[in-house]
């Protein structure tokens, strides 16, 4: 997305995002992205990762 910017409109940005998400990101990256976030309705992530979050990094 950074390489494709700046965008002339919101529609152009959304189109570029769709192209990246559906044509350039592989299934493993999709699974990694979704596993890093809690499911709808959950208050905590379903899995804990060893990688610190930005909030954890900024508090150290």
C-alpha positions as CSV (number, residue, x, y, z in Angstrom):
1,X,0.0,0.0,0.0
2,X,2.8,2.4,0.8
3,X,4.4,1.8,-2.6
4,X,1.1,2.5,-4.3
5,X,0.4,5.7,-2.5
6,X,-0.5,8.5,-2.6
7,X,-4.1,7.8,-3.7
8,X,-6.2,10.3,-5.6
9,X,-9.4,9.1,-3.8
10,X,-10.8,6.7,-1.2
11,X,-12.0,4.5,-4.0
12,X,-8.5,4.2,-5.4
13,X,-7.1,3.3,-2.0
14,X,-9.8,0.7,-1.4
15,X,-9.2,-0.8,-4.9
16,X,-5.4,-1.0,-4.2
17,X,-6.1,-2.6,-0.8
18,X,-8.4,-5.2,-2.4
19,X,-5.8,-6.0,-5.0
20,X,-3.1,-6.5,-2.4
21,X,-5.3,-8.6,0.0
22,X,-6.8,-10.9,-2.7
23,X,-4.0,-11.1,-5.3
24,X,-0.7,-10.6,-3.4
25,X,-1.2,-12.0,0.1
26,X,-0.9,-15.8,0.4
27,X,-3.1,-18.0,2.5
28,X,-0.5,-18.3,5.3
29,X,-0.3,-14.5,5.6
30,X,-4.2,-14.4,5.9
31,X,-4.1,-17.0,8.6
32,X,-1.4,-15.2,10.5
33,X,-3.3,-11.9,10.3
34,X,-6.5,-13.4,11.6
35,X,-4.9,-15.5,14.3
36,X,-3.4,-12.3,15.8
37,X,-6.8,-10.8,16.5
38,X,-9.6,-12.0,18.9
39,X,-12.7,-13.5,17.4
40,X,-15.8,-11.2,17.4
41,X,-17.2,-11.3,20.9
42,X,-14.0,-12.4,22.6
43,X,-12.3,-9.9,24.8
44,X,-8.8,-11.5,24.6
45,X,-6.9,-13.1,21.7
46,X,-7.5,-16.8,21.3
47,X,-3.8,-17.5,21.0
48,X,-0.8,-15.8,22.6
49,X,2.3,-15.1,20.6
50,X,5.8,-14.6,21.7
51,X,6.1,-11.4,19.6
52,X,5.5,-8.3,21.7
53,X,2.9,-5.8,20.7
54,X,3.7,-2.2,20.0
55,X,2.1,-1.3,23.3
56,X,4.4,-3.8,25.1
57,X,7.4,-2.4,23.3
58,X,6.6,1.2,24.2
59,X,6.1,0.4,27.9
60,X,9.6,-1.1,28.2
